[in-house]
Amino acid sequence: MKTNKNVSRKGDSWKSLRNKIFTAEEMAETDIKVALLGEIIEARQKKGLTQKKLEKLSNIKQPMIARIEKGTADPRLSTLLRMLAASGKTLTISSLKKVS
């Protein structure tokens, strides 16, 4: 994480503040995590599953599902795959979009 003492609490846009606080690598990693979590939540909701129903289908406890969806847990790949499979989805590999 960058350290910058010129960050003001007032007046900076989030984009400006984000660029002052985080490195490009940290921002890219965060963007990927946010996108992945959004897709996982959307898949569950589109299938009409509550976190409790997903627990029964995936054998992952509901509190863990909640922490994963909030971004406060760093799940194993196998856990994400079980959540996605229960939601009728899987992961794919694709090229990263270059940010200019």
C-alpha positions in Angstrom: 0.0 0.0 0.0 1.2 3.5 -0.9 1.8 5.9 1.9 0.9 9.5 1.0 0.4 12.2 3.5 -1.2 14.5 0.9 -4.5 12.6 1.1 -7.3 14.9 2.3 -10.6 13.6 3.8 -12.5 16.2 2.0 -12.6 17.1 -1.7 -11.0 14.1 -3.2 -13.1 11.8 -5.5 -12.9 8.1 -4.7 -10.9 7.5 -7.9 -8.4 10.2 -7.0 -8.1 9.0 -3.4 -7.8 5.4 -4.5 -4.9 6.2 -6.9 -3.1 8.0 -4.0 -3.6 5.1 -1.5 -3.2 1.9 -3.5 -0.7 0.6 -6.0 -1.8 -0.4 -9.5 -1.4 -4.1 -8.5 -3.5 -3.7 -5.4 -6.2 -2.0 -7.4 -6.2 -4.7 -10.1 -6.4 -7.4 -7.5 -9.3 -5.7 -5.7 -11.1 -5.2 -8.9 -10.9 -8.9 -9.8 -12.0 -9.9 -6.3 -15.0 -7.5 -6.4 -16.0 -8.7 -9.9 -15.7 -12.4 -8.8 -17.8 -11.9 -5.6 -20.4 -10.0 -7.6 -20.7 -12.9 -10.1 -21.0 -15.4 -7.2 -23.7 -13.4 -5.5 -25.6 -12.8 -8.8 -25.4 -16.5 -9.7 -26.9 -17.5 -6.3 -29.6 -14.9 -6.5 -30.6 -15.7 -10.1 -31.0 -19.4 -9.1 -33.3 -18.2 -6.3 -31.1 -19.4 -3.6 -30.8 -18.0 -0.1 -27.4 -18.4 1.6 -29.1 -21.0 3.8 -30.3 -23.0 0.7 -26.8 -22.7 -0.8 -25.4 -24.1 2.5 -27.5 -27.3 2.0 -26.5 -27.6 -1.7 -22.8 -26.9 -1.3 -22.1 -28.2 2.2 -20.5 -24.8 3.1 -21.9 -23.3 6.3 -24.0 -20.2 5.8 -21.8 -17.9 8.0 -18.9 -18.8 5.8 -20.9 -18.0 2.7 -21.9 -14.6 4.2 -18.2 -13.9 5.0 -17.1 -14.8 1.4 -19.9 -12.7 -0.1 -18.9 -9.7 2.1 -15.3 -10.1 1.1 -14.1 -10.7 4.7 -13.0 -14.3 4.1 -10.4 -15.5 1.6 -11.8 -18.9 0.5 -10.0 -21.8 -1.1 -10.6 -22.4 -4.8 -12.4 -25.6 -3.9 -14.9 -23.7 -1.8 -15.7 -21.2 -4.5 -16.1 -24.1 -7.0 -18.6 -25.8 -4.7 -20.6 -22.5 -4.2 -20.6 -21.9 -8.0 -21.6 -25.5 -8.9 -24.5 -25.4 -6.5 -25.6 -22.1 -8.3 -25.2 -23.8 -11.7 -22.0 -22.0 -12.6 -18.2 -22.6 -12.8 -15.1 -20.6 -13.3 -13.4 -19.8 -16.6 -10.0 -18.4 -17.4 -9.8 -15.3 -19.6 -7.4 -12.6 -20.5 -7.1 -9.5 -18.3 -8.2 -6.2 -19.8 -5.4 -3.8 -19.9 -6.0 -0.7 -17.9 -4.5 2.5 -19.3 
